Structures are given as structure tokens and as C-alpha cells.
Amino acid sequence: MGETKLTFERYEKKYLLSRGQYEALRRALEGRIVPDRYFKSTVCSLYYDTDDFALIRRSIEAPVYKEKLRVRSYNVPDGDGEVFVELKKKYRGMVYKRRIAMRAREAAAYLAGEAPPPERSQMTRELDWFLRSNRVAPKVLIACDRTAWVAKDNGELRITFDENLRWRTDALDLTRGSAGEPLLPPGEVLMEIKMPGASPMWLARLLSDQAIFPRGFSKYGTCYQNEILNDYFNGVIKSV
């Protein structure tokens, strides 16, 4: 597997931009940002949850502490392709993300309880504990077309733009492509700013000048509330 960062501790701010806002902001950012390692990619995220969606329901309630489990790839992998099994936790606004690289088929077998992890580590011990505490399975796949940037003067400040957000609840396997139904209106772009501390003054001023303000937004939470919830409760009611 390639060498990459596996532990993150940072603040993450999200912004929903119209096409016009996105294009104006990109012009304003010229000279301030440069492409990062994963500059252009199709980000595919497979979210795990319990059968009654306990993890995302708790997350939506905005508790002090919340966590989620997902498997992420940068572009569609084959069975031997690299994916990241991630535990993402949030406590009092700070995001803590730990992940481990595996081959796609190894990750699927491990999380299904069909095989041990390819190697033992502190991270797999954390995952083992999580899997014992939560009976989870793949519930939704969310994909997007991402461009990722870093600030020229601060390699810890990342800005990503996600377009064509899409989701599906079938074919829940990262190797089966990134197709899905639209999650946002046409042209809308999700921007995320990821930083270890406070936003630099130049960026805060630029966003204020563009009248761009943060808002709470969760890809999985939005998918659950807007698309999955009715189907889930209809299924529960019909099965009674």
C-alpha cells in the first residue's frame, strides 16, 4: 500500500455553494492554493450502520460525541485496490479520524466477520471493539467528483470541492462503480475546509467578502433524512 496519512485531528467546516458562488470563489482563491496529492478523484464512501440506522440517527441528534464507520476509496477500486477503513469521531466540534489501508476484498471480508484483518494493529483493535459493540453492515454508498487543494502557505489547510454527489442503497460494494441518484440540486457544490486550528485571516475575509457562510451538512445524514427514512419506516410499518 502507498504511504499516506492515517490519523487526523482537525476542524471541518462545510459550505453549500451555487455554481456562481463556486466559480467566483475559485477565481478569488487563485494564487492562494495548489493541488494536493489527491487533486482530482472520484471519492467513494461506503457507510456502515445497524439495521435500524442507530449510528446516523444518533449523529443527527447532534450529541457531544458521535462516531461513524465507513470504507473509502479514491476512484473505483478492483478487488486488490486500496481502500481505507475509517473510524470517524467528532467531539465538541473537533473531528478525529483514524483509518487503515486494506485491499478492497480484505476490508469487505473483515467487516463482514468472515476473515481477520490482514495485519494486527492498534487501529484494528479499535475496529474490533467497534464491531463487537455495533452489529453493522453496509447501508449506503455515496460518491462524488472531488478536486482537492492545500494552501500554499500552510500544508495543513485543505479545501475540497465535491460535485455530482450521488448515492445508492444497492450494489453496496466499492468495486461496483460510483453510479447513483443525485443527492444535491444540479450545479450545487459542497466545499469543505479542513484545518487543525482557526481559519487564517485571509481566508475568513475572502469568505466574508463572497458572503459564503458555513452550515451543518452531512452527506450520509442528508441521504438518510431525505431519501432513506421514508423507505425504512414504510418497511417497518408494512412488516408489522
N, C-alpha and C positions, 0 to 999 in steps of 0.2 A: 504494500500500500504506500501511496505517496506521503511525504512528510507534510503535516498540516496541523493547525491549531485545534486542540481538542477540549480546551477549557476556556470558558468565557465568563466574565463578571462585568456587567455594563448596564447602562440605562438604554432603553429603546423607546423612541418616540415615533408615532405613526401619523401620517398625513394622507388624506384622500385628495387628489388633485384632478381638476378638469384637464382636458387636453391643452387648453390655452395656458393654464397655470403651469403645467409641466414644461411646455416649450419655453415660456418666459423664464422660468427658474433655471432651466438648463443653460440658457444664454447668460444669465446672471452669475452662474457658477463657473463659467469658463475661466481658466487660469487658477482656480482655487482647488480643483480636484483632478485626480488622474485615475485611470482604470486600475482596479485591484486584480488579484490573482484570478478570481472567477468573474472576469469582466462581463461576458455575455454567456448566459446559460439558461437552460430550462430547468427550473428548480421544481423537483417533485417531492412532495411530503406525504407520507402515509401515516395517518394518525390512528393510534390505538386507544380503545376505550372499553368500558364494560358494556354488557348488553343493554343496560338501562341508561347509558351515557352519563354515568356518575361523575366522571372527571370533567367533562365540559360543562355540565350543569353546575358543579361547584365553582368552576372558573368564572362563569357568567355572574355568579353572585358576588364577585369582587372581594374575596376574602383577603386577609393579610398575607396568607401564604397559599400558593397553588402550584400544581405541577402537571406536566403532560409528558406523554411518551410518543415519539414519532421516529420514523425512519426516513432519512432524507438522501436524495441523490442530486447531483449537478449534471443534468442531462439524463436521458433514459439509459439505464444500465442493462447489460445482459446478466446471466446468472453469476458470472465471475466478476462483474463490475463492482466498483467500490461504492458502498453506501455508508451512511453514518447513523448508528443507533443513538438517539439523543434523549436524555432526560432534561427537560427544561423546567426550571423552577423560578418563581417570582416571589420575592419577599419585600414588602414595603417599597415597591417601585423598582427595586434592583433585580435584574434578570441574571440568573446563574444557569449556565448551560454547560453540561458535560456530555461528551459523546465519544464513541469508539468506532473505529473503521472496521468494517467486515465486508466480505463478499455478499452480494445480494441474496444468494441461496443460503448462505450461512446465517444471515440475520433472520430470514423468514423461518428457518428451522428452529433456531434458538428461541425466538419469541413465541413460537407455537408450542414450545416444550418438547420438541421432537429430537433435539440434539443439544449438547453442551456448547458453550461459546468456543470459538476457535482457540482462544487463549484466556487464561485467568488473569484478572487484574482487579484493582480497587473499583474500577468502573463496572466490571461485570458483577462484582459483589453487590454494588448498589442496585444494579438492574435485577439481580436475583431477588433481592429484598422487595423491590417494587412489584415484580411479577408474582411473588408469593402473597403480597398484600392486596393485589388488584387482579382479578381474573379478566384479562383484556384480550382483545382480538382486533384486527384491522377493521376500521369503521368508515373511513372516508379518505380518498386521495385528492389532494389539492395541488395544482400545478400552476406555474406562471412563467412568463418570459422575463428574465431579470437582467438588468445592467447594474453593475456594482462598481462603486468608486471609493477612493480614500482621499482624505485631504492632503494636499501637497505638503503642508507644514505639520501634519500630525497623523502618523500611520495608524493610530488607534481610533480615529474618527472615520466611520464608514457611512456612506449614503447609498441606498439601493432604491431602484425604481422597478416595480413589478407591474407588468402589463398582461392583459389577457388572462386574468385569474379565472380558473376553471376547476370544476370539482366533479367527482363521481363516487357512487357508493357500490359499484360493481367492479369486476376485474381489479380487485384490491391487491395488486402486485406491481411493484415499481418497474418490472421488466416488461409490462404490457402496455407501455406507452403513456403519453401525457394527455390524451383526449379527455374532454369533459364538458359539462354545461357551464355557461358563463356565470361568474359569481358577482361581478360588478357591471354597471351600465357600460355600453360601448364607449371607448375612449378614456374612461376613468383610470387613473394610475395611483397605485399605492406606493408612497415613499416612506422609507424607514431610515431614521438617523440613529446610529448606534455609537455610543461613546462611553468611556469609563467615568466621566465626571460631567461637569457643567458644559453647556454649549459655549463655544468661543463667541466673543462679542461680534465678530464679523458675520458669523452665520445667523445669530439671533437678529441682528439688524437687517440682514438680507431677507429673512423670512418675514419680518415685520413689514418691511417695505413692500413685499409682494402680497401682504395680507393673507399669509399662509399660517394656519394655526394647528396644533396637534389635536388629535381626537382619539378616543379609545376605539380600537378596531382589532378584532381577532379574526383571522381567516377561518379557522375551524369554528369559532363561536358564531360568526356570521352565517356560515354554511349550515350549522345546526339550527339556529333560530329561524332562518329564512327558508330553508329547504328541507331539512331532515325532520324537524319537530312534528309537523303535521302528519307525516307518514308514520312516524314512530307511534304517536298516540292513536292514530287510526288503527294501526296494527294491534295495539294493546286493547283498544275497545272492541274490535272485531273478534279478538281471541277469547274474550270473557264469556 
